[in-house]
Amino acid sequence: MMSWEKSEHPIVVFYSNPFGLVEGLDVFSLNRAVVENYIGRDLKLMLEQQGIPLGKDWKDIKTSEAVRIVRRVEGWSEEQMAAEQAPSNYVVTVDNFLKLLSIQMRLRFGLPVVLMGETGCGKTSIVRFLAACLGYRLETLDIHGGISDRDITLFLEKCIAIASGLPENSKVLVFFDEINAANCMGLFKSLLLERRLGSKLIPDSVRLIACCNPYRLRQSAELEEVALVYNHHAKDSGGLADPMRHLVYRVHPLPESLIDVVFDFGALSEATEDLYVEAVLRKELPDFEKDEDDKGNGQIFLTLTLAGEAGHVRSEIDVLADQPAGSTVVDINCTDNPAVQDQKGTGFGISDDQKHVWLGSDIQGTFEIHVLDTAAAKRAEERQAKRREAKERKERKAAAAAAARGGGIGSSLGTYAGPSSIGTGSTYSYGVSSYSAVSSYYARDSGGSSWGGAGQGLGGWGWGFYSQPSDYEQFLLTFKEHICASQRFVIEANGGEKSVVSLRDVARAAKVFKWFLRYYSQLQGDFVPTGGDLGAQDIEITEELRPHLRSAVILTLGYCYHSRLTREQRAGYRERLCTVWRTLVRTKPGVQWLKLESAD
């Protein structure tokens, strides 16, 4: 069985218009050079002339782009995509996007889908995201050692009954999580390969996905003693030994027929893990200046098929059951029935408390319902106000610095022409200075670019362009590199066993960092970060925040990684972190403001 990371996974997606004609295509692959390697120059040029460029780098694919592509592949119209809100609570990388498309294609054409991979590699989360993208109702059954064939059968019968009551073309996605945790392989073989439940075929409106953990031996005999087993000293007392003590996961082997259809996620490569870690950190710790969408400002649009009960003047329907607490209904409109559209206020409307919608007797149709998440809207308004304040503060600071430097010639022979805006969000400074050996003059800007001035040194004058990443990008790079190094050190410390850490540890580290940033800095008494909860914490790099970022990074690494190592391993871990920091300072000198070598 070939694992995921051993292939480039090139995928070509063709897009069709409402008339069934191809109007575009995209090429995706883990290898960025796949287009150059497999598509001729003449064909590529011809496609570009037809408005189909293939040079896009999908490394930084956005969640909204991924959702749109998945829905177009499924055949959604522009009207459907506009009416259905896109899920945004998932971190998309090119790696999991290709996995998403592969799973979608297997489901669409009726092929069995069995996902295998190390714990925490994203199997469960990708299934949830796929269901949200396609509007499927997701029903999940967590398989464990105590579950029986009857439990699984009853669960699937319930899912089939749910599907039979849904509107036409609606689907139920049934997800069996960790199927090899229970000894029910015969039943799962029948469900997944033959799509039969007993003597009956499973209807097409019910789609099945299963996942499992690998059946793999431990690499270290010492780890076999770490767990609660029913006879720990069986080998000494002559009792029955634990049959699963040699396994990394306590699972049963899959039958050969299921192994043939397993989709092996494998374990993340270091390069792919770097992408995931950066994506998780950007989601949990967004840039204060660039996080401008504010999650829709609390606006939610629902598209529901509703019907009033016959004989009732008004039938009140709760449409907020799955929405955030405190949400209210703002507006409702019928989108598909002209006879109903003009009856707003008489045939359908919103209750006085704005918690329900009501429909008159026999009123039915598809309704677009506008919901406002009041708490999210308030947070978005506060963030926008803070951004305005930060922008004004930065402009005042830049103006004061320009006035102080003026246009004169100082002792360093430096001349400054003041900031000049070039393009959106970029400010450039021109300067002249002299230096005897190696020195430079640069002025950082909001866009992260600056002119490195001309220097009279080594017998000549020269102009150079110096690109300086923003303070946020420097912080994110530093935190990411130290987390990646920590993950790899823990794996090495456990004999190369990759299951000891996962992306769950990365998400946990981001949450712990936010806690330390907020509450530890509050204990210091001189600074309290903005924001009210431990959701996504906007990072605005200010002079006041810098020492607290340093403290939070160090405390997070200590709590999440250092504390789980033995005393003998901790010295090596600290040396590894110091090596990472020294390398960053040497190759990316802009990160020095974090001063991680100072733990005060």
C-alpha positions, 0 to 999 in steps of 0.5 A: 500500500502506497502512503500519501507522502510517496506520491505527487497526487496531480489532480486536474479539475475541469469546470463546466458551465450551465450548458455542460461545456468546459469553461476552465480548469485547474491543476493541483499537486503536492509538487509545484513544478507539475505543470512545467514537468508534464504540460508542454510549453505550447499547450500552456501558452495556448491555455493562457491565451484562452484565459486559463492560466496554470501558473498559480501557486496553490501553497497559500490556498484560502479556505473560501477558494477551497470551498468554491472549488469543491462545490463547483466540482460537485456541480453547484450553480453560482446561485447555490454557492451564493445562497449557502454560507461557506464554512470557515472554521477549518485550516486549508493547506494544499495537502489536505485540499488534495485529500479533500478532492480525492475523498470527494471523487471517491464518494461521488462515484460510489467507491469505498472510502476508508482513511488510514493515518496516524492519530491527529493527522486530520482524518476526522476534521477533513470529513467534517469539513467536507460535509459542511462544504457539500451541505451533507448531514453528518452522522458520526459513530465513534467505534470502541472495543465495547461496541457490537454489530447490533449497535452499528446496525441500529445506528445505520438504520437510524441514519437511513430513516433520517435520509428518507425524510430529507428533501430530494437530492439531500444526503446523509454522510455516515462516518465510522470513526476508528473501525478497527478499534472493535472486532466487527470487521465482517460487518464493516466489510459488508457495509463499505464494499457491498453497501449492504445492511443485512439483505438490503442495499444502502440507499444512494442518499446515504454516503459512507466513510470510515477511518482507522488507525494503522496496525503497527508494532511499537518501535520501543519495547519500553513503551509497551509498559506504559499503559493500563493493561489487564495483566501487567506482570503476566510474563512473571506470574504465568498469566495471560499476556496482553495480545495488543501490548506490542501495537502502537494502537490497540486495534484489530487487523483489517481484512485483505478485501478492505486493505485493498481500498484503504486510503493511507494518509500516512504521517505528515512529512516535515515540509507538509507539517510546516505548512499545517503549523503555520496555517494553524498559527495564522488562524489562531493568532491572526495579524491584527492589521490584515484580519479584515473579514471579521468572520462576516461581521456576525452575518449568517444566511440560511437557506431552508425549505419550510412549510406551515401546518395546515389548519394553523393560522401561524406555525412558529419554527425555531431556526436558531437551534444550531446558531450561536447563543444570542443570535436573532433573526433579521430578515426572511424572504421566499426565493422560489415560490412567486405566489408566496414572495408577495405575502411577507408580513401576512403569510410569513414573517419574524416573531416579535422576539426575533427568535423564530420565523412563522408561516401561515397555513399551507405556506411552503417554499424555500426561504433565505433567512438572515441571522445576526450573531450579535456577539460576533457583530460586537466583536467585529465592530470593536476590532474595526475600531481598534484597527482605526486607532492603530492606523492613526497611531502609526500615522502619527508616529511616522509623521513625528519620526519624519519631522524629527529626522527632517531633511538635513545632513547629519554626522553620518552624512545621512539624508532623508527625503521622507516617506513616499507612498508607492502602491497600496500599503507600502511606504519607502524611504530614501537614505544616504549614509557612509560606513567604513565596513558593513553597515546599513540604513533602512526604514521599515514600513507597514508593508514590510519593504524598505530601501537600504541606503547607499553606502560609501565603503570598500571604495565605492557607492552602491544602492541596494533594496532591502526587504524586511518582513513585518514584525508579525511575520517575524514573530510567526516564523519564530514561533512556527520554527520552535514548535516544529523543532519541538514536535520533531525532538519529542519524536526523536526522544521516543525512538522515532515514534511519530504517534507521540505528537500530532497536529492536536499538539500544535492547536493545543500550543496555540491555545496555551500561548493565548492563555499565557499572553493574556493572563501571565502578562496581566499578572505582570500588571503593566499590560493587558492584551485586548480581546475578551475570550480565548478565541482567535487572538489578534496580534498587534505588535507594539512596544508594550506587547513585545516582552509579553510575546517573548514570555508567552513563547517560552512558557508555551514551549516549556508547558507543552513540550519541555514538561513531557520529557525526562530530565535527561532529555530536557537538556538536549531539548533546550540546546535544540531550541537554542540552535533554532534561535541562533540559526534564525538570528543568523539567517533572519536578523529581523527576528532579534527584537523577540530576544528569546535568549533573554528569559526574564 
